[in-house]
Amino acid sequence: MQAPPPVVIVTQPGSGPVPQTSNWQTGMCDCFSDCGVCLCGIFCFTCLAYQVASDMNECCLCGTSVAMRTLYRTRYGIPGSICNDYMATLCCPLCSLCQIKRDINRRRAMHTF
C-alpha cells in the first residue's frame, strides 16, 4: 500500500496580496518631526514598545519585533520586504520603533488608523 502524495501549499489563504498604495508617513531618522516619540524611545524604550504593541492590539512583548514591523507595513500597504524589516530592526531598533509610532500617530490624526 502506497502513501498518498503530500499536499503542497503554494499560496497562503486570504484575499491575495495587499496593494502597496501607501508609504511611511516619516522616514527612519525623522526624529525631529515628533520629538516626544523619540524622547520616549530614548529614555524608556520598553514603554514605547508597549505603546506600539497596545496600539496594534498585539502582545506587549512584540512591539520591537520584525514581525510587528512587517505586520504594520503589510496592514497599510507600505512597500518593503521582511528582509528590509529585519535590517531596520537589527541595525537601529530605536529608529524603527519610533518610525512605527510616528506613523500610528499620524494615521490616527488622519482617521485612517
C-alpha positions, 0 to 999 in steps of 0.5 A: 500500500502506497502513501498518498502524495503530500499536499503542497501549499503554494499560496497562503489563504486570504484575499491575495496580496495587499496593494502597496498604495501607501508609504511611511508617513516619516522616514527612519531618522525623522526624529525631529518631526515628533520629538516626544516619540523619540524622547520616549524611545530614548529614555524608556524604550520598553514603554514605547514598545508597549505603546506600539504593541497596545496600539496594534492590539498585539502582545506587549512583548512584540512591539520591537519585533520584525514581525510587528514591523512587517505586520504594520507595513503589510496592514497599510500597504507600505512597500518593503520586504521582511528582509528590509524589516529585519535590517531596520530592526537589527541595525537601529531598533530605536529608529524603527520603533519610533518610525512605527509610532510616528506613523500610528500617530499620524494615521490616527490624526488622519482617521485612517488608523 
